[in-house]
Amino acid sequence: MALFEAGITLDENHCRDIIGLLKDVQKGLTIEEISKKTGLSRITTTKYLSSLFVAGHVDMRKTGPAKVFTLSKRLPVDQILSQSSDLLLILDEFSIVRDISDSFSQMFGIAIEDLKHKNIAATSIGADLFDRIRDPARKGLSGIKSVVNTWIPVGKEWKAFQIRIIPLVFSWGDKGILVEFEDRTDGMMAEEENALLADLVDASPAAIVVYDFRGKVLYSNKKNLNLLGYSLAEFLELDSSRINIPGSADNIAERIKEIRNGEEVTYEVLYCHKDGRHIPLEIHARVVRWGDREVIITIATDISERKKAERVLRESNQRFADIINFLPDPTFVVDSEGRVIAWNCAIEEMTGVKTSDIVGKTNYECSVAIYGKNRPLLVDLIFNDDPEVRKLYRHLHKYECTFTAETLLDRLECKERILWLKASPFYDQTHQITGAIESIRDITDWWPHPRRKKPCRDVGAARGPAYWSFGLGSGSDTCREVVG
């Protein structure tokens, strides 16, 4: 054993003699009795007993005015240090290493004899270690316990430690500290990762909320709090039924059931701002593990602008539909893929096909509705100026991007009619064709009687020197160009 008294090493033989005496006298001995048996002065004997007591080798009890010392049943400090799995370091007020545990020596890969009785700052680990505990050590010497978390290089890697500084007083009255190291590398790495994730979540432009399966709020990021106008404390007191507006809250139980059964659920919902405003959100929700339980995480995007744009588009489409319906000529509109997107009242009357039955259909259904058979429409030339399609029309003209032409309507269920057609494209903001409109006018009554041999002069004047004579009433389905 090695004991110290005011920085002076005490004689181990005297320590062993005192311990031997106490082994033989289990009831204990006073200071005077031990002094007489060892031949030491009372003052020296007191110093040895004090050091042995502090080190845990002897116990002391008072019997009247006398102090009786017995062999300790406690483990001595040096044995505690050698048997402890804790990383322990004892320093005096001059930063001299008074003792260390075997675990500390093994962790830092330095022999005990290379540390004991040396200034910690002058050892191989001092530069990296002592600088990190310098301020807490000063507090410890002034009697203040403290805890510090820090990373320290150990060999070729870095480890995270939680270091506790505990004030102590040596038996000779000098101040010191016990430095206890706890390896928390895995935990601190997880905490730092979680802190980084928390920062990323808080910086997310999406509103993120975590609920339990009862709808109780467990977590909210800053975006969500800013979006709904609550503080974190206020929001954590809410549940999903109080965040949703009444009509939207009716579906919560059904949504939770869907979320528990599926990988991910996407839906739109109206949330209520703290001031009562309704905020439309698109929610992506799924089940995730959070600690030791499953929870629901929702990622919400404010779709107020999208809803506003959709409303403006609907209103614009309605105005467009109203304008189309107001036109006296049968008119229909197709998109860039040839699907019907508008069908006015006049063409409903002409074909007998309702708007609800034709909108969304292709130009195939459109041609059948108008002509009773599948055939190219004039509007098809907007997207593909095909010479074969041109052959179906007479007096075909193209001015800029607008086509005009005439054709024969010869459905079996009605008399042959002569139609004048006009088709024009419309564009988006990038000047790309996004659709086309075609209007139809019945001009049968403008033509001369089929049995006349000469054209009607007013029609000829209106239509030019050449016009069609469609054999109406003659059974002929051909036409010939008549020159006036």
Beta strands, then each sheet from edge to edge (+ up, - down):
strand 1: 4-5
strand 2: 8-9
strand 3: 29-30
strand 4: 58-63
strand 5: 66-71
strand 6: 87-92
strand 7: 97-100
strand 8: 146-154
strand 9: 157-169
strand 10: 175-183
strand 11: 207-211
strand 12: 217-220
strand 13: 265-272
strand 14: 278-290
strand 15: 293-302
strand 16: 331-335
strand 17: 340-343
strand 18: 394-399
strand 19: 402-409
strand 20: 417-427
strand 21: 433-442
strand 22: 466-469
strand 23: 480-483
sheet 1: 1+ 2-
sheet 2: 3+ 5- 4+
sheet 3: 7+ 6- 10+ 9- 8+
sheet 4: 12+ 11- 15+ 14- 13+
sheet 5: 17+ 16- 21+ 20- 19+ 18-
sheet 6: 22+ 23-
end
